[in-house]
């Protein structure tokens, strides 16, 4: 499960990016207040875990099509590094 593989702050970041806040996620999914925090504290809630997993899977599918940036590109390609200065 993605929830078990990811750091809890990364999971929270995905939820915040999509819903704006954890509370907004809980409201959108008709979950109890603080239910996400309870899952991270080790208090199991199958309904909350399933909702989080669904969002994480959707996010993973959406990001699969994103092409990674080549961070090893030569700095000479940057306009501020041109030799004309």
Biopython code that builds the backbone (N, CA, C, O; Angstrom):
import numpy as np
from Bio.PDB.StructureBuilder import StructureBuilder

atoms = [
    (1, "UNK", "N", (0.841, -1.184, 0.000)),
    (1, "UNK", "CA", (0.000, 0.000, 0.000)),
    (1, "UNK", "C", (0.881, 1.242, 0.000)),
    (1, "UNK", "O", (1.911, 1.294, 0.673)),
    (2, "UNK", "N", (0.464, 2.219, -0.755)),
    (2, "UNK", "CA", (1.238, 3.449, -0.852)),
    (2, "UNK", "C", (1.375, 4.158, 0.491)),
    (2, "UNK", "O", (2.423, 4.726, 0.795)),
    (3, "UNK", "N", (0.328, 4.124, 1.278)),
    (3, "UNK", "CA", (0.353, 4.815, 2.570)),
    (3, "UNK", "C", (1.462, 4.269, 3.467)),
    (3, "UNK", "O", (2.106, 5.028, 4.191)),
    (4, "UNK", "N", (1.684, 2.965, 3.421)),
    (4, "UNK", "CA", (2.732, 2.354, 4.251)),
    (4, "UNK", "C", (4.127, 2.621, 3.707)),
    (4, "UNK", "O", (5.102, 2.577, 4.458)),
    (5, "UNK", "N", (4.235, 2.898, 2.411)),
    (5, "UNK", "CA", (5.530, 3.103, 1.771)),
    (5, "UNK", "C", (6.006, 4.549, 1.827)),
    (5, "UNK", "O", (7.203, 4.811, 1.706)),
    (6, "UNK", "N", (5.091, 5.479, 2.006)),
    (6, "UNK", "CA", (5.431, 6.902, 1.961)),
    (6, "UNK", "C", (5.601, 7.482, 3.362)),
    (6, "UNK", "O", (5.008, 7.002, 4.327)),
    (7, "UNK", "N", (6.409, 8.506, 3.447)),
    (7, "UNK", "CA", (6.556, 9.247, 4.703)),
    (7, "UNK", "C", (5.258, 10.008, 4.957)),
    (7, "UNK", "O", (4.617, 10.483, 4.019)),
    (8, "UNK", "N", (4.880, 10.120, 6.213)),
    (8, "UNK", "CA", (3.589, 10.746, 6.517)),
    (8, "UNK", "C", (3.522, 12.201, 6.058)),
    (8, "UNK", "O", (2.444, 12.671, 5.694)),
    (9, "UNK", "N", (4.630, 12.922, 6.062)),
    (9, "UNK", "CA", (4.611, 14.309, 5.596)),
    (9, "UNK", "C", (4.402, 14.383, 4.084)),
    (9, "UNK", "O", (3.792, 15.330, 3.588)),
    (10, "UNK", "N", (4.905, 13.387, 3.348)),
    (10, "UNK", "CA", (4.665, 13.330, 1.905)),
    (10, "UNK", "C", (3.198, 13.044, 1.613)),
    (10, "UNK", "O", (2.621, 13.602, 0.679)),
    (11, "UNK", "N", (2.602, 12.174, 2.418)),
    (11, "UNK", "CA", (1.174, 11.871, 2.259)),
    (11, "UNK", "C", (0.358, 13.127, 2.530)),
    (11, "UNK", "O", (-0.555, 13.455, 1.772)),
    (12, "UNK", "N", (0.685, 13.826, 3.605)),
    (12, "UNK", "CA", (-0.032, 15.066, 3.935)),
    (12, "UNK", "C", (0.124, 16.086, 2.819)),
    (12, "UNK", "O", (-0.824, 16.803, 2.499)),
    (13, "UNK", "N", (1.316, 16.160, 2.219)),
    (13, "UNK", "CA", (1.547, 17.115, 1.137)),
    (13, "UNK", "C", (0.660, 16.807, -0.060)),
    (13, "UNK", "O", (0.112, 17.722, -0.675)),
    (14, "UNK", "N", (0.512, 15.536, -0.395)),
    (14, "UNK", "CA", (-0.359, 15.156, -1.518)),
    (14, "UNK", "C", (-1.797, 15.567, -1.219)),
    (14, "UNK", "O", (-2.478, 16.125, -2.080)),
    (15, "UNK", "N", (-2.254, 15.294, -0.011)),
    (15, "UNK", "CA", (-3.630, 15.649, 0.361)),
    (15, "UNK", "C", (-3.830, 17.164, 0.349)),
    (15, "UNK", "O", (-4.862, 17.650, -0.113)),
    (16, "UNK", "N", (-2.850, 17.907, 0.852)),
    (16, "UNK", "CA", (-2.967, 19.370, 0.875)),
    (16, "UNK", "C", (-2.938, 19.957, -0.523)),
    (16, "UNK", "O", (-3.654, 20.919, -0.802)),
    (17, "UNK", "N", (-2.120, 19.393, -1.414)),
    (17, "UNK", "CA", (-2.064, 19.885, -2.793)),
    (17, "UNK", "C", (-3.408, 19.720, -3.492)),
    (17, "UNK", "O", (-3.845, 20.591, -4.244)),
    (18, "UNK", "N", (-4.053, 18.591, -3.230)),
    (18, "UNK", "CA", (-5.320, 18.321, -3.912)),
    (18, "UNK", "C", (-6.511, 19.011, -3.254)),
    (18, "UNK", "O", (-7.409, 19.487, -3.949)),
    (19, "UNK", "N", (-6.530, 19.069, -1.918)),
    (19, "UNK", "CA", (-7.707, 19.563, -1.214)),
    (19, "UNK", "C", (-7.500, 20.894, -0.487)),
    (19, "UNK", "O", (-8.475, 21.517, -0.067)),
    (20, "UNK", "N", (-6.268, 21.335, -0.334)),
    (20, "UNK", "CA", (-5.996, 22.588, 0.349)),
    (20, "UNK", "C", (-5.652, 22.415, 1.822)),
    (20, "UNK", "O", (-4.843, 23.166, 2.366)),
    (21, "UNK", "N", (-6.253, 21.445, 2.457)),
    (21, "UNK", "CA", (-5.952, 21.156, 3.865)),
    (21, "UNK", "C", (-6.425, 19.744, 4.186)),
    (21, "UNK", "O", (-7.209, 19.151, 3.445)),
    (22, "UNK", "N", (-5.939, 19.225, 5.290)),
    (22, "UNK", "CA", (-6.382, 17.897, 5.713)),
    (22, "UNK", "C", (-7.848, 17.927, 6.115)),
    (22, "UNK", "O", (-8.586, 16.974, 5.864)),
    (23, "UNK", "N", (-8.265, 19.013, 6.734)),
    (23, "UNK", "CA", (-9.669, 19.154, 7.131)),
    (23, "UNK", "C", (-10.587, 19.176, 5.903)),
    (23, "UNK", "O", (-11.673, 18.596, 5.929)),
    (24, "UNK", "N", (-10.155, 19.837, 4.842)),
    (24, "UNK", "CA", (-10.952, 19.874, 3.612)),
    (24, "UNK", "C", (-11.054, 18.474, 2.998)),
    (24, "UNK", "O", (-12.105, 18.097, 2.482)),
    (25, "UNK", "N", (-9.968, 17.710, 3.054)),
    (25, "UNK", "CA", (-9.993, 16.320, 2.587)),
    (25, "UNK", "C", (-11.004, 15.522, 3.402)),
    (25, "UNK", "O", (-11.818, 14.789, 2.842)),
    (26, "UNK", "N", (-10.950, 15.665, 4.720)),
    (26, "UNK", "CA", (-11.876, 14.930, 5.593)),
    (26, "UNK", "C", (-13.318, 15.303, 5.303)),
    (26, "UNK", "O", (-14.192, 14.436, 5.281)),
    (27, "UNK", "N", (-13.576, 16.583, 5.081)),
    (27, "UNK", "CA", (-14.943, 17.012, 4.742)),
    (27, "UNK", "C", (-15.379, 16.452, 3.391)),
    (27, "UNK", "O", (-16.507, 15.979, 3.252)),
    (28, "UNK", "N", (-14.493, 16.503, 2.394)),
    (28, "UNK", "CA", (-14.827, 16.026, 1.052)),
    (28, "UNK", "C", (-15.127, 14.525, 1.049)),
    (28, "UNK", "O", (-15.947, 14.054, 0.262)),
    (29, "UNK", "N", (-14.467, 13.788, 1.921)),
    (29, "UNK", "CA", (-14.651, 12.338, 1.989)),
    (29, "UNK", "C", (-15.652, 11.930, 3.075)),
    (29, "UNK", "O", (-15.849, 10.740, 3.321)),
    (30, "UNK", "N", (-16.275, 12.900, 3.714)),
    (30, "UNK", "CA", (-17.246, 12.660, 4.792)),
    (30, "UNK", "C", (-16.627, 11.815, 5.910)),
    (30, "UNK", "O", (-17.238, 10.873, 6.413)),
    (31, "UNK", "N", (-15.402, 12.180, 6.279)),
    (31, "UNK", "CA", (-14.691, 11.499, 7.358)),
    (31, "UNK", "C", (-14.791, 12.318, 8.637)),
    (31, "UNK", "O", (-15.092, 13.511, 8.605)),
    (32, "UNK", "N", (-14.540, 11.673, 9.739)),
    (32, "UNK", "CA", (-14.546, 12.370, 11.026)),
    (32, "UNK", "C", (-13.369, 13.345, 11.092)),
    (32, "UNK", "O", (-12.318, 13.109, 10.497)),
    (33, "UNK", "N", (-13.563, 14.431, 11.819)),
    (33, "UNK", "CA", (-12.486, 15.402, 12.013)),
    (33, "UNK", "C", (-11.304, 14.716, 12.679)),
    (33, "UNK", "O", (-11.479, 13.871, 13.557)),
    (34, "UNK", "N", (-10.102, 15.085, 12.257)),
    (34, "UNK", "CA", (-8.846, 14.541, 12.791)),
    (34, "UNK", "C", (-8.632, 13.065, 12.451)),
    (34, "UNK", "O", (-7.744, 12.432, 13.024)),
    (35, "UNK", "N", (-9.416, 12.508, 11.542)),
    (35, "UNK", "CA", (-9.271, 11.084, 11.226)),
    (35, "UNK", "C", (-7.946, 10.785, 10.535)),
    (35, "UNK", "O", (-7.388, 9.706, 10.729)),
    (36, "UNK", "N", (-7.425, 11.724, 9.725)),
    (36, "UNK", "CA", (-6.127, 11.516, 9.080)),
    (36, "UNK", "C", (-5.031, 11.472, 10.146)),
    (36, "UNK", "O", (-4.154, 10.610, 10.106)),
    (37, "UNK", "N", (-5.085, 12.387, 11.079)),
    (37, "UNK", "CA", (-4.099, 12.396, 12.163)),
    (37, "UNK", "C", (-4.165, 11.114, 12.979)),
    (37, "UNK", "O", (-3.134, 10.592, 13.403)),
    (38, "UNK", "N", (-5.353, 10.614, 13.196)),
    (38, "UNK", "CA", (-5.514, 9.376, 13.962)),
    (38, "UNK", "C", (-4.866, 8.196, 13.239)),
    (38, "UNK", "O", (-4.267, 7.335, 13.883)),
    (39, "UNK", "N", (-4.976, 8.146, 11.923)),
    (39, "UNK", "CA", (-4.331, 7.079, 11.156)),
    (39, "UNK", "C", (-2.823, 7.157, 11.324)),
    (39, "UNK", "O", (-2.165, 6.131, 11.494)),
    (40, "UNK", "N", (-2.266, 8.368, 11.278)),
    (40, "UNK", "CA", (-0.822, 8.521, 11.435)),
    (40, "UNK", "C", (-0.358, 8.208, 12.851)),
    (40, "UNK", "O", (0.813, 7.888, 13.059)),
    (41, "UNK", "N", (-1.246, 8.293, 13.812)),
    (41, "UNK", "CA", (-0.896, 7.943, 15.201)),
    (41, "UNK", "C", (-1.004, 6.446, 15.457)),
    (41, "UNK", "O", (-0.704, 5.977, 16.555)),
    (42, "UNK", "N", (-1.434, 5.693, 14.441)),
    (42, "UNK", "CA", (-1.532, 4.254, 14.585)),
    (42, "UNK", "C", (-2.895, 3.753, 14.992)),
    (42, "UNK", "O", (-3.052, 2.575, 15.313)),
    (43, "UNK", "N", (-3.871, 4.612, 14.984)),
    (43, "UNK", "CA", (-5.238, 4.200, 15.306)),
    (43, "UNK", "C", (-5.954, 3.895, 13.992)),
    (43, "UNK", "O", (-6.321, 4.812, 13.257)),
    (44, "UNK", "N", (-6.151, 2.633, 13.702)),
    (44, "UNK", "CA", (-6.643, 2.249, 12.385)),
    (44, "UNK", "C", (-8.091, 2.655, 12.126)),
    (44, "UNK", "O", (-8.960, 2.530, 12.988)),
    (45, "UNK", "N", (-8.311, 3.131, 10.945)),
    (45, "UNK", "CA", (-9.641, 3.415, 10.436)),
    (45, "UNK", "C", (-9.628, 2.992, 8.975)),
    (45, "UNK", "O", (-9.037, 3.667, 8.133)),
    (46, "UNK", "N", (-10.271, 1.890, 8.682)),
    (46, "UNK", "CA", (-10.249, 1.340, 7.323)),
    (46, "UNK", "C", (-10.801, 2.352, 6.320)),
    (46, "UNK", "O", (-10.254, 2.508, 5.228)),
    (47, "UNK", "N", (-11.858, 3.021, 6.680)),
    (47, "UNK", "CA", (-12.483, 3.988, 5.762)),
    (47, "UNK", "C", (-11.535, 5.139, 5.431)),
    (47, "UNK", "O", (-11.428, 5.548, 4.275)),
    (48, "UNK", "N", (-10.852, 5.654, 6.444)),
    (48, "UNK", "CA", (-9.909, 6.756, 6.227)),
    (48, "UNK", "C", (-8.713, 6.281, 5.419)),
    (48, "UNK", "O", (-8.292, 6.960, 4.482)),
    (49, "UNK", "N", (-8.157, 5.117, 5.771)),
    (49, "UNK", "CA", (-7.016, 4.566, 5.017)),
    (49, "UNK", "C", (-7.380, 4.345, 3.552)),
    (49, "UNK", "O", (-6.584, 4.653, 2.664)),
    (50, "UNK", "N", (-8.561, 3.821, 3.295)),
    (50, "UNK", "CA", (-8.991, 3.585, 1.910)),
    (50, "UNK", "C", (-9.109, 4.897, 1.136)),
    (50, "UNK", "O", (-8.721, 4.964, -0.030)),
    (51, "UNK", "N", (-9.638, 5.931, 1.771)),
    (51, "UNK", "CA", (-9.778, 7.232, 1.110)),
    (51, "UNK", "C", (-8.405, 7.826, 0.804)),
    (51, "UNK", "O", (-8.192, 8.368, -0.281)),
    (52, "UNK", "N", (-7.479, 7.728, 1.747)),
    (52, "UNK", "CA", (-6.125, 8.239, 1.531)),
    (52, "UNK", "C", (-5.447, 7.456, 0.412)),
    (52, "UNK", "O", (-4.822, 8.046, -0.469)),
    (53, "UNK", "N", (-5.567, 6.146, 0.444)),
    (53, "UNK", "CA", (-4.956, 5.292, -0.591)),
    (53, "UNK", "C", (-5.485, 5.649, -1.979)),
    (53, "UNK", "O", (-4.716, 5.707, -2.939)),
    (54, "UNK", "N", (-6.784, 5.888, -2.089)),
    (54, "UNK", "CA", (-7.374, 6.232, -3.384)),
    (54, "UNK", "C", (-6.759, 7.508, -3.929)),
    (54, "UNK", "O", (-6.418, 7.576, -5.110)),
    (55, "UNK", "N", (-6.614, 8.521, -3.085)),
    (55, "UNK", "CA", (-6.024, 9.791, -3.514)),
    (55, "UNK", "C", (-4.556, 9.602, -3.893)),
    (55, "UNK", "O", (-4.091, 10.177, -4.877)),
    (56, "UNK", "N", (-3.827, 8.802, -3.120)),
    (56, "UNK", "CA", (-2.420, 8.550, -3.426)),
    (56, "UNK", "C", (-2.262, 7.813, -4.755)),
    (56, "UNK", "O", (-1.358, 8.121, -5.532)),
    (57, "UNK", "N", (-3.142, 6.837, -5.021)),
    (57, "UNK", "CA", (-3.090, 6.121, -6.303)),
    (57, "UNK", "C", (-3.395, 7.067, -7.463)),
    (57, "UNK", "O", (-2.718, 7.027, -8.491)),
    (58, "UNK", "N", (-4.403, 7.912, -7.304)),
    (58, "UNK", "CA", (-4.729, 8.885, -8.350)),
    (58, "UNK", "C", (-3.551, 9.807, -8.608)),
    (58, "UNK", "O", (-3.239, 10.115, -9.759)),
    (59, "UNK", "N", (-2.900, 10.244, -7.549)),
    (59, "UNK", "CA", (-1.745, 11.129, -7.684)),
    (59, "UNK", "C", (-0.590, 10.419, -8.390)),
    (59, "UNK", "O", (0.077, 11.003, -9.244)),
    (60, "UNK", "N", (-0.361, 9.164, -8.030)),
    (60, "UNK", "CA", (0.724, 8.398, -8.649)),
    (60, "UNK", "C", (0.466, 8.202, -10.139)),
    (60, "UNK", "O", (1.391, 8.300, -10.945)),
    (61, "UNK", "N", (-0.775, 7.927, -10.509)),
    (61, "UNK", "CA", (-1.120, 7.749, -11.920)),
    (61, "UNK", "C", (-0.958, 9.052, -12.688)),
    (61, "UNK", "O", (-0.515, 9.050, -13.836)),
    (62, "UNK", "N", (-1.311, 10.151, -12.061)),
    (62, "UNK", "CA", (-1.209, 11.451, -12.730)),
    (62, "UNK", "C", (0.238, 11.868, -12.917)),
    (62, "UNK", "O", (0.564, 12.516, -13.911)),
    (63, "UNK", "N", (1.110, 11.514, -11.991)),
    (63, "UNK", "CA", (2.504, 11.940, -12.078)),
    (63, "UNK", "C", (3.357, 11.011, -12.930)),
    (63, "UNK", "O", (4.498, 11.350, -13.248)),
    (64, "UNK", "N", (2.832, 9.847, -13.309)),
    (64, "UNK", "CA", (3.591, 8.935, -14.163)),
    (64, "UNK", "C", (3.869, 9.544, -15.531)),
    (64, "UNK", "O", (4.879, 9.228, -16.160)),
    (65, "UNK", "N", (2.982, 10.411, -15.990)),
    (65, "UNK", "CA", (3.137, 10.991, -17.319)),
    (65, "UNK", "C", (4.043, 12.222, -17.325)),
    (65, "UNK", "O", (4.325, 12.772, -18.390)),
    (66, "UNK", "N", (4.496, 12.654, -16.171)),
    (66, "UNK", "CA", (5.366, 13.825, -16.084)),
    (66, "UNK", "C", (6.799, 13.405, -16.405)),
    (66, "UNK", "O", (7.317, 12.441, -15.840)),
    (67, "UNK", "N", (7.421, 14.130, -17.307)),
    (67, "UNK", "CA", (8.795, 13.832, -17.700)),
    (67, "UNK", "C", (9.736, 14.504, -16.711)),
    (67, "UNK", "O", (9.623, 15.708, -16.484)),
    (68, "UNK", "N", (10.662, 13.754, -16.117)),
    (68, "UNK", "CA", (11.580, 14.365, -15.152)),
    (68, "UNK", "C", (12.524, 15.361, -15.820)),
    (68, "UNK", "O", (12.889, 15.199, -16.984)),
    (69, "UNK", "N", (12.908, 16.377, -15.083)),
    (69, "UNK", "CA", (13.827, 17.400, -15.565)),
    (69, "UNK", "C", (15.245, 16.874, -15.454)),
    (69, "UNK", "O", (15.598, 16.234, -14.463)),
    (70, "UNK", "N", (16.063, 17.139, -16.468)),
    (70, "UNK", "CA", (17.459, 16.709, -16.441)),
    (70, "UNK", "C", (18.235, 17.682, -15.560)),
    (70, "UNK", "O", (18.589, 18.779, -15.991)),
    (71, "UNK", "N", (18.494, 17.268, -14.331)),
    (71, "UNK", "CA", (19.197, 18.147, -13.390)),
    (71, "UNK", "C", (20.693, 18.146, -13.627)),
    (71, "UNK", "O", (21.421, 18.932, -13.021)),
    (72, "UNK", "N", (21.158, 17.270, -14.504)),
    (72, "UNK", "CA", (22.581, 17.191, -14.799)),
    (72, "UNK", "C", (22.964, 18.012, -16.027)),
    (72, "UNK", "O", (24.101, 17.933, -16.492)),
    (73, "UNK", "N", (22.029, 18.798, -16.558)),
    (73, "UNK", "CA", (22.309, 19.614, -17.734)),
    (73, "UNK", "C", (23.400, 20.629, -17.417)),
    (73, "UNK", "O", (23.513, 21.116, -16.291)),
    (74, "UNK", "N", (24.171, 20.925, -18.396)),
    (74, "UNK", "CA", (25.274, 21.866, -18.234)),
    (74, "UNK", "C", (24.749, 23.258, -17.907)),
    (74, "UNK", "O", (23.794, 23.712, -18.538)),
    (75, "UNK", "N", (25.350, 23.952, -16.933)),
    (75, "UNK", "CA", (24.894, 25.302, -16.601)),
    (75, "UNK", "C", (25.135, 26.292, -17.740)),
    (75, "UNK", "O", (24.611, 27.406, -17.717)),
    (76, "UNK", "N", (25.919, 25.892, -18.729)),
    (76, "UNK", "CA", (26.180, 26.783, -19.870)),
    (76, "UNK", "C", (24.908, 27.049, -20.664)),
    (76, "UNK", "O", (24.854, 28.010, -21.430)),
    (77, "UNK", "N", (23.888, 26.219, -20.496)),
    (77, "UNK", "CA", (22.649, 26.393, -21.232)),
    (77, "UNK", "C", (21.752, 27.467, -20.627)),
    (77, "UNK", "O", (20.766, 27.866, -21.246)),
    (78, "UNK", "N", (22.073, 27.926, -19.459)),
    (78, "UNK", "CA", (21.272, 28.953, -18.812)),
    (78, "UNK", "C", (21.602, 30.304, -19.421)),
    (78, "UNK", "O", (22.770, 30.600, -19.671)),
    (79, "UNK", "N", (20.581, 31.136, -19.665)),
    (79, "UNK", "CA", (20.793, 32.417, -20.339)),
    (79, "UNK", "C", (21.700, 33.351, -19.555)),
    (79, "UNK", "O", (22.379, 34.181, -20.159)),
    (80, "UNK", "N", (21.734, 33.248, -18.238)),
    (80, "UNK", "CA", (22.582, 34.131, -17.455)),
    (80, "UNK", "C", (24.052, 33.691, -17.470)),
    (80, "UNK", "O", (24.931, 34.426, -17.020)),
    (81, "UNK", "N", (24.304, 32.507, -17.982)),
    (81, "UNK", "CA", (25.670, 32.005, -18.062)),
    (81, "UNK", "C", (26.264, 32.173, -19.445)),
    (81, "UNK", "O", (27.271, 31.547, -19.779)),
    (82, "UNK", "N", (25.644, 33.015, -20.246)),
    (82, "UNK", "CA", (26.149, 33.169, -21.621)),
    (82, "UNK", "C", (27.502, 33.895, -21.600)),
    (82, "UNK", "O", (27.809, 34.647, -20.675)),
    (83, "UNK", "N", (28.279, 33.654, -22.623)),
    (83, "UNK", "CA", (29.626, 34.218, -22.717)),
    (83, "UNK", "C", (29.606, 35.665, -23.195)),
    (83, "UNK", "O", (30.642, 36.330, -23.168)),
    (84, "UNK", "N", (28.474, 36.160, -23.623)),
    (84, "UNK", "CA", (28.391, 37.517, -24.191)),
    (84, "UNK", "C", (28.479, 38.630, -23.155)),
    (84, "UNK", "O", (28.508, 39.796, -23.547)),
    (85, "UNK", "N", (28.522, 38.354, -21.925)),
    (85, "UNK", "CA", (28.531, 39.388, -20.877)),
    (85, "UNK", "C", (29.858, 39.965, -20.672)),
    (85, "UNK", "O", (30.025, 40.844, -19.827)),
]
sb = StructureBuilder()
sb.init_structure("model")
sb.init_model(0)
sb.init_chain("A")
sb.init_seg("    ")
for serial, (resi, resn, name, xyz) in enumerate(atoms, 1):
    if name == "N":
        sb.init_residue(resn, " ", resi, " ")
    sb.init_atom(name, np.array(xyz, "f"), 0.0, 1.0, " ", f" {name:<3s}", serial, name[0])
structure = sb.get_structure()
